[in-house]
Amino acid sequence: MPTVNTTNSLQVLRPYDQRVIHEIPMDSAETVMGALAKAHQLFQDQSHWRSTRSTY
């Protein structure tokens, strides 16, 4: 299970031996909300989406 350490990062652990795989920096709530708002805005603008229709 991921754990948060004292340096404001999330440690991702291997389940079988609990060794750290990677540390992910934690962001503030404002930064996360800004990223979610931007992602939502980009999702709503489908004009730049790639077509999933086959060209064959």
N, CA and C atoms as an extended XYZ file, in Angstrom:
168
Properties=species:S:1:pos:R:3:atomname:S:1:resname:S:1:resid:I:1 pbc="F F F"
N         0.844       -1.185        0.000 N   MET     1
C         0.000        0.000        0.000 CA  MET     1
C         0.884        1.240        0.000 C   MET     1
N         0.548        2.265       -0.810 N   PRO     2
C         1.350        3.483       -0.828 CA  PRO     2
C         1.346        4.157        0.533 C   PRO     2
N         2.458        4.782        0.859 N   THR     3
C         2.553        5.509        2.111 CA  THR     3
C         3.055        6.917        1.841 C   THR     3
N         2.694        7.858        2.713 N   VAL     4
C         3.177        9.230        2.606 CA  VAL     4
C         4.283        9.395        3.628 C   VAL     4
N         5.436        9.880        3.161 N   ASN     5
C         6.529       10.099        4.101 CA  ASN     5
C         6.570       11.562        4.521 C   ASN     5
N         7.548       11.937        5.317 N   THR     6
C         7.609       13.292        5.861 CA  THR     6
C         8.113       14.318        4.863 C   THR     6
N         8.550       13.913        3.688 N   THR     7
C         9.034       14.865        2.688 CA  THR     7
C         7.954       15.206        1.667 C   THR     7
N         6.697       14.979        2.007 N   ASN     8
C         5.567       15.279        1.128 CA  ASN     8
C         5.643       14.558       -0.209 C   ASN     8
N         5.967       13.303       -0.152 N   SER     9
C         5.918       12.475       -1.355 CA  SER     9
C         5.236       11.160       -1.013 C   SER     9
N         4.676       10.556       -2.038 N   LEU    10
C         3.982        9.288       -1.882 CA  LEU    10
C         4.927        8.175       -2.294 C   LEU    10
N         5.163        7.227       -1.414 N   GLN    11
C         6.023        6.095       -1.734 CA  GLN    11
C         5.168        4.951       -2.260 C   GLN    11
N         5.506        4.471       -3.454 N   VAL    12
C         4.833        3.315       -4.032 CA  VAL    12
C         5.702        2.103       -3.733 C   VAL    12
N         5.119        1.118       -3.047 N   LEU    13
C         5.877       -0.035       -2.576 CA  LEU    13
C         5.510       -1.298       -3.334 C   LEU    13
N         6.495       -2.194       -3.464 N   ARG    14
C         6.213       -3.519       -4.017 CA  ARG    14
C         5.446       -4.308       -2.967 C   ARG    14
N         4.356       -4.963       -3.348 N   PRO    15
C         3.517       -5.635       -2.355 CA  PRO    15
C         4.179       -6.822       -1.671 C   PRO    15
N         5.097       -7.499       -2.339 N   TYR    16
C         5.636       -8.722       -1.746 CA  TYR    16
C         6.808       -8.490       -0.814 C   TYR    16
N         7.510       -7.360       -0.912 N   ASP    17
C         8.614       -7.133        0.026 CA  ASP    17
C         8.649       -5.707        0.590 C   ASP    17
N         7.662       -4.897        0.228 N   GLN    18
C         7.519       -3.532        0.741 CA  GLN    18
C         8.690       -2.610        0.386 C   GLN    18
N         9.460       -2.957       -0.636 N   ARG    19
C        10.537       -2.064       -1.088 CA  ARG    19
C         9.937       -0.944       -1.929 C   ARG    19
N        10.559        0.234       -1.846 N   VAL    20
C        10.075        1.400       -2.579 CA  VAL    20
C        10.353        1.220       -4.071 C   VAL    20
N         9.299        1.350       -4.883 N   ILE    21
C         9.436        1.319       -6.337 CA  ILE    21
C         9.725        2.722       -6.853 C   ILE    21
N         8.956        3.689       -6.341 N   HIS    22
C         9.071        5.063       -6.820 CA  HIS    22
C         8.482        5.999       -5.779 C   HIS    22
N         8.944        7.238       -5.757 N   GLU    23
C         8.348        8.268       -4.912 CA  GLU    23
C         7.723        9.322       -5.810 C   GLU    23
N         6.481        9.659       -5.525 N   ILE    24
C         5.733       10.629       -6.310 CA  ILE    24
C         5.523       11.869       -5.446 C   ILE    24
N         5.928       13.046       -5.937 N   PRO    25
C         5.733       14.258       -5.132 CA  PRO    25
C         4.252       14.562       -4.933 C   PRO    25
N         3.920       15.012       -3.740 N   MET    26
C         2.545       15.393       -3.426 CA  MET    26
C         2.354       16.860       -3.804 C   MET    26
N         1.167       17.211       -4.266 N   ASP    27
C         0.841       18.584       -4.621 CA  ASP    27
C        -0.210       19.119       -3.669 C   ASP    27
N        -0.361       20.440       -3.693 N   SER    28
C        -1.390       21.066       -2.870 CA  SER    28
C        -2.761       20.820       -3.491 C   SER    28
N        -3.789       21.025       -2.713 N   ALA    29
C        -5.156       20.857       -3.209 CA  ALA    29
C        -5.425       21.806       -4.372 C   ALA    29
N        -4.876       23.018       -4.305 N   GLU    30
C        -5.080       23.993       -5.375 CA  GLU    30
C        -4.451       23.516       -6.681 C   GLU    30
N        -3.258       22.932       -6.607 N   THR    31
C        -2.580       22.426       -7.797 CA  THR    31
C        -3.354       21.265       -8.401 C   THR    31
N        -3.833       20.367       -7.555 N   VAL    32
C        -4.601       19.215       -8.033 CA  VAL    32
C        -5.906       19.680       -8.676 C   VAL    32
N        -6.603       20.610       -8.042 N   MET    33
C        -7.856       21.113       -8.605 CA  MET    33
C        -7.615       21.821       -9.935 C   MET    33
N        -6.513       22.548      -10.055 N   GLY    34
C        -6.165       23.196      -11.318 CA  GLY    34
C        -5.905       22.177      -12.417 C   GLY    34
N        -5.195       21.109      -12.082 N   ALA    35
C        -4.912       20.050      -13.059 CA  ALA    35
C        -6.194       19.348      -13.486 C   ALA    35
N        -7.092       19.094      -12.541 N   LEU    36
C        -8.374       18.465      -12.879 CA  LEU    36
C        -9.225       19.377      -13.761 C   LEU    36
N        -9.230       20.671      -13.464 N   ALA    37
C        -9.994       21.617      -14.281 CA  ALA    37
C        -9.446       21.659      -15.704 C   ALA    37
N        -8.121       21.673      -15.850 N   LYS    38
C        -7.501       21.678      -17.175 CA  LYS    38
C        -7.811       20.381      -17.919 C   LYS    38
N        -7.734       19.249      -17.239 N   ALA    39
C        -8.045       17.964      -17.868 CA  ALA    39
C        -9.501       17.933      -18.328 C   ALA    39
N       -10.400       18.453      -17.508 N   HIS    40
C       -11.814       18.492      -17.876 CA  HIS    40
C       -12.028       19.387      -19.094 C   HIS    40
N       -11.370       20.535      -19.106 N   GLN    41
C       -11.475       21.458      -20.240 CA  GLN    41
C       -10.990       20.786      -21.525 C   GLN    41
N        -9.859       20.110      -21.465 N   LEU    42
C        -9.325       19.431      -22.642 CA  LEU    42
C       -10.227       18.284      -23.082 C   LEU    42
N       -10.803       17.577      -22.130 N   PHE    43
C       -11.714       16.480      -22.452 CA  PHE    43
C       -12.961       16.998      -23.168 C   PHE    43
N       -13.467       18.138      -22.738 N   GLN    44
C       -14.678       18.702      -23.333 CA  GLN    44
C       -14.447       19.185      -24.764 C   GLN    44
N       -13.221       19.588      -25.107 N   ASP    45
C       -12.898       20.075      -26.454 CA  ASP    45
C       -12.491       18.895      -27.324 C   ASP    45
N       -13.471       18.251      -27.935 N   GLN    46
C       -13.211       17.045      -28.711 CA  GLN    46
C       -12.686       17.339      -30.115 C   GLN    46
N       -12.514       18.605      -30.469 N   SER    47
C       -12.040       18.943      -31.811 CA  SER    47
C       -10.613       18.459      -32.059 C   SER    47
N        -9.858       18.229      -31.008 N   HIS    48
C        -8.475       17.770      -31.158 CA  HIS    48
C        -8.307       16.280      -30.884 C   HIS    48
N        -9.395       15.580      -30.669 N   TRP    49
C        -9.321       14.139      -30.412 CA  TRP    49
C        -8.943       13.412      -31.689 C   TRP    49
N        -8.205       12.349      -31.552 N   ARG    50
C        -7.879       11.509      -32.699 CA  ARG    50
C        -9.074       10.626      -33.019 C   ARG    50
N        -9.285       10.405      -34.283 N   SER    51
C       -10.390        9.560      -34.715 CA  SER    51
C       -10.086        8.106      -34.393 C   SER    51
N       -11.104        7.384      -33.962 N   THR    52
C       -10.931        5.950      -33.705 CA  THR    52
C       -11.460        5.127      -34.861 C   THR    52
N       -11.962        5.800      -35.884 N   ARG    53
C       -12.476        5.087      -37.053 CA  ARG    53
C       -11.331        4.544      -37.891 C   ARG    53
N       -11.512        3.375      -38.393 N   SER    54
C       -10.502        2.739      -39.232 CA  SER    54
C       -10.409        3.461      -40.569 C   SER    54
N        -9.181        3.593      -41.076 N   THR    55
C        -8.975        4.235      -42.376 CA  THR    55
C        -8.760        3.205      -43.466 C   THR    55
N        -9.010        1.938      -43.166 N   TYR    56
C        -8.799        0.870      -44.157 CA  TYR    56
C        -9.972        0.752      -45.075 C   TYR    56
